Structures are given as structure tokens and as C-alpha cells.
Amino acid sequence: MTIVWTELVVALLLLASGGIVLTSALGLWRLPDFFARMHAPALASTLAAWLVAAASIVHFTAREGELSLHVWLTVVLLSITAPATTVVLARAALFRRRHAGDDLPPPLAGVPPRQARDLDAADD
């Protein structure tokens, strides 16, 4: 009877992962430019990988009868490399847009930086 429940949990986790990836693909398709499109797959792929890893852990733990955490290494490495890859892609795209002379996102100039004395005055 335990196997039936674990198979149900594994199936639900895998379906949730597939739903998240499908939502991410729709966001990739619908968002207007490269910088907006970067966010949907970067965030969703990491969450989907965590759900697949959880499904794998549940499956192999129920099958072998002992806690099986070997799949966490893959998820931890993915969680480290996915954000770093996203930052590198964003910087490369920004560099290419600057080199091509395209319009860039507006700078934050015009908003004066807060200085230490401004912070002290705000505390009073």
C-alpha cells in the first residue's frame, strides 16, 4: 500500500514540475524582449528541477527502504549555476546593445544618492 501512495506523490511532483515548465515556456513566448524573457525560464527551471529531485528522492527512498539523497548534488549545482548563467547572459546582451548603439534602459541618474547625513536626519 505504501508503494501506491509514493507513486501518487511522485506523479504529483512530476506533474507540478511539468506545469511550471509549461508556464515558463508561455512566459518565454509572451514576454516582449530578451531582458524580460530571461526571468521566466531561469526561475522556473530551478523550481522544476527541485520538484523532479524531490520526486526522485521519494521514489528511490520508497524503493530501497532507506533515505536516498544522491540527487541533491545535481540540484545544488543547478541552483548555483543557473543564476550565474542568467547574469552572464544579461551582461552579454547589454554589452551587445551598447556596442550596436541601441537604446538602453534609462540610467538611475536624476535620483540623488542618499548620504550618511540624510540617513541621520531621517532618524531624528
Solvent accessible surface area in square Angstrom, and as a share of the most:
residue,aa,sasa,rsa
1,M,176,0.79
2,T,95,0.55
3,I,92,0.47
4,V,92,0.53
5,W,148,0.52
6,T,24,0.14
7,E,100,0.45
8,L,86,0.43
9,V,62,0.36
10,V,22,0.13
11,A,43,0.34
12,L,104,0.52
13,L,38,0.19
14,L,82,0.41
15,L,129,0.64
16,A,45,0.35
17,S,8,0.05
18,G,42,0.40
19,G,37,0.35
20,I,43,0.22
21,V,76,0.44
22,L,113,0.56
23,T,92,0.54
24,S,13,0.08
25,A,49,0.38
26,L,89,0.44
27,G,19,0.18
28,L,79,0.39
29,W,183,0.64
30,R,176,0.64
31,L,61,0.30
32,P,109,0.69
33,D,62,0.32
34,F,90,0.37
35,F,45,0.19
36,A,29,0.22
37,R,91,0.33
38,M,24,0.11
39,H,104,0.47
40,A,23,0.18
41,P,43,0.27
42,A,24,0.19
43,L,130,0.65
44,A,15,0.12
45,S,51,0.33
46,T,29,0.17
47,L,93,0.46
48,A,6,0.04
49,A,23,0.18
50,W,91,0.32
51,L,35,0.18
52,V,70,0.40
53,A,2,0.01
54,A,30,0.23
55,A,2,0.02
56,S,24,0.16
57,I,18,0.09
58,V,44,0.25
59,H,74,0.33
60,F,59,0.25
61,T,38,0.22
62,A,32,0.25
63,R,165,0.60
64,E,101,0.45
65,G,68,0.65
66,E,119,0.53
67,L,125,0.62
68,S,9,0.06
69,L,88,0.44
70,H,123,0.55
71,V,31,0.18
72,W,75,0.26
73,L,121,0.60
74,T,89,0.52
75,V,5,0.03
76,V,67,0.39
77,L,95,0.47
78,L,63,0.31
79,S,33,0.21
80,I,111,0.56
81,T,69,0.40
82,A,18,0.14
83,P,74,0.47
84,A,57,0.44
85,T,74,0.43
86,T,26,0.15
87,V,86,0.49
88,V,98,0.56
89,L,91,0.45
90,A,23,0.18
91,R,173,0.63
92,A,49,0.38
93,A,17,0.13
94,L,48,0.24
95,F,136,0.57
96,R,177,0.64
97,R,72,0.26
98,R,144,0.52
99,H,153,0.68
100,A,73,0.57
101,G,63,0.60
102,D,76,0.39
103,D,122,0.63
104,L,68,0.34
105,P,78,0.49
106,P,115,0.73
107,P,109,0.69
108,L,158,0.79
109,A,85,0.66
110,G,79,0.76
111,V,113,0.65
112,P,105,0.66
113,P,108,0.68
114,R,162,0.59
115,Q,87,0.38
116,A,77,0.60
117,R,171,0.62
118,D,66,0.34
119,L,86,0.43
120,D,91,0.47
121,A,70,0.54
122,A,71,0.55
123,D,120,0.62
124,D,157,0.81
